[in-house]
Amino acid sequence: MASTKVTTTDQGSTAIRRSNGLVEDVYEAIFGQLMALKIAPGARITVDNLVKEFNVSQTPIREALGRLEGEGLVVKQHLVGYHAAPQITRRRFDELYELRLLLEPAAAAKAAAAMDDEKLAALREAAGVMARRTDTDERLHYSTFARQDAIFHDRIMAFAGNQLIREMLSFQHTHFHIFRLMFHWRVTEEALDEHQALLDAFSAHDPEAAEKAMRVHIEHSRDRLLPAFAET
């Protein structure tokens, strides 16, 4: 994956330095703004404005928006244009966590039973535990962890061996929508500790511990984000 080359000017706009991975850089910049709520849920996204902000042509902007549309973060309407996806409702939030609690703890147990050194190394890479808060830009740290969290959970589902469950959870774009609820360092820092507990269980090849650690992780994630609905 190409590294993001984003700088913020004194006027608050974001400049993209040209590189071989220009579309990737534009995607990362827009993704970061969506995850940090700089682009609010439901807000209109104007291609021309992004062209001016990033100082690039429309082509990489549209390609990046197309990718974000595929991830459920952007909605394109005919003759209207692009909007940030609306925020999930409390009912949808509850349903997503009910689904996760039904599927992911058992999948974690299966993954632990099938764990080997190669799989464990892949999970450690995705868990983000070693990185902690090394980023000076908190928005970048938050959006980076949102993706890492999605990859970490997806790999666990892959190692559990049930492709249908993996596809179902991926199709819901669960992690991206959930992380957009609350832009706060606590969401990542506490989740990293929970990722470590999962890694410990996987390293020990302990299905029972993995199932328990995943259940605790999901329940704590739900409890951390519930305050986002306090004013709704």
Phi, psi and omega in degrees: 000134181292147179283150181278135179240085185236132174231149180251128182278171179297336181275357178092358178276165184247127180253136177257121176281132184295141178205177178294336179256049186300315180298319179297319180295318178296317178302313182298320181294314180292318178304314179299320179293323179293316183291325180273005178066017172294324166261111187289150174306131180085352183288148177287140177245112184262123182301315181300321178294322179290326176301315180291318183294318185264350180058048176226173179281175180291332187300306179294331177296312182293323178295317179295318179295324177298319178294318179293328175296318178296335179269002176081008182268342181230142178241132177249127179246136180300130179068003179247314180113205186261144172225151169294141179302144179295156178292148179291149179278167177299320180297317179294321177302310180298320180294319179298317181288327174298317179298315181297318181292332177285327190254318192284322177300316179295323178294323178297321178298316179295321179295320179297321180293332182260009188290142171221178185298321181293316179294319180297321178297321179294322179290320178297321179296320184278338188292333178078007185294320184289332184286320185046221185259062179275341180284135177280334179269110184295325178297319180294318179301315184294312181292325177296316181292326178303318178289318179301319180297318179297317180293317180302310181292323179296321179293323176299316178297321179296317182287339176288336172090009178251099185293328181295315177297318179301313181293322181298313180292322179295320182296331180284350183051039189308309189290319182295317180293320180293317183292335178288349181293325187209115177270100184202139182300330183299326181300322181275317186297315180289325178295326178297320176298321180289325174298321179296320178298321176295316179299321179298318179293319178294320180297326179276358183054044186249095182301320182295316179294322179295318179298316180294316181296322179292319179297315178299317180300313182292318179296318179293322177300315177301314183293326178295327187263347179304323179302342178297339181262004186299328184259008181261000000 
